[in-house]
């Protein structure tokens, strides 16, 4: 579970897939809108992956995973996607423990 803050400062939770092959985390534009982020604002980049190419805007946002708080670079595309946690700013500085394929633990 990832905790974010809405435009009004109210916390809300989203689910996100851990993708060790992704450089940058990427959240759906609907998540960005709740946060008050314009998905088409920010630094525009094209990302390449198994599904092809996707255009997105890169933003720095505050997020929380358990007790860990981090300011991370997160891309917001124009289309709805599964929320993804990538290596940059989040996974690179942590260890991930998979327990019984049902629980993912982050250690920082």
N, C-alpha and C positions, 0 to 999 in steps of 0.2 A: 504494500500500500504506500502510495506517495501522497504526502499532504502538501497542498498548495494554498494560496490565499486569493480570494476573489477580489474584484476591483474595490469593494468596500472594506477589505481587510478580514473578511470572515474565512476561517479555514474550511477546506473541503478536500475530500480524498478521491483519488483516482487509482485504478489499477494500471500497471505497466509491465510489459514483458521485458525481461533482462536479455539483451542481445549482445553477446560478447563479440560479435562480428561487426557491430555498428560503431563507428567512430563517435558520432554525435547522437544525443538523445533526441527523440522526435515525438511531439504530442499533437493530437488532433486539433484542428482550428477551433472546434467548439470549446475545448479546454482553454485555449488562448482567449477566446471571447469572454468566458466567465472571469478570467483574470484581468480583463480590460486591455488585453494585447490585441493589436490589429494584426491578424495573421499575414497580411501582405506588407506590413511595415517592417522595419528592421533591415538587416543586411541580407540581400537575396543571394542564394546559392543553389546549385544543382547537386543533388546527392545521387550516387549510383549504388545499386544493390542488386540482390537476386531478382527482385521484381522489376528491374529496369531503372529508369531515371525519375526523379521527382524534384520539382522546384519547391523551395521553402524559404522562409525568412528566419534568420538566426537572431535570438534574443538571449540575454542573460536574465535568469529568473532565480528566485530563492525557492528552494524546495526542501522537504524533510522526508527522510526515510527512517522510520523508527526514531531513535534519539539523534541521528546524524542530520545536521543542517548544512546545506551547501548552496553556493551561488553557482549555477551551472549554465552552460550554453545549451539551449534547447531550440530545435528547429520546429517551425509550424508551417506545414504545407497548406495548399488551398483545399485539398480533399481530406475527408475523414479517413483516418488510419488507426490501427492499434497503437496505443501509446508504447514507446520503446525507450528503455534506459540503455545508453551506450557507454563506451569506455571513457570518453573525454569528460573530465571534471567529476565523474561519478564512479565508474567501475575501475578506473586506472589507479585510484588511491585506496582501494578496498580489496578485501578478500570475500569471496562468495562461498558459502557452504550450502550444499544441497543435502537435505535430510529426508530420506525415504521418498524422494520425488514429490513430496507434498509441501515442503517448507523450504524457503530460501532465506538464508541469514546473511546479512552484510556485517562485516567487521571492518572498522576503521581505526 
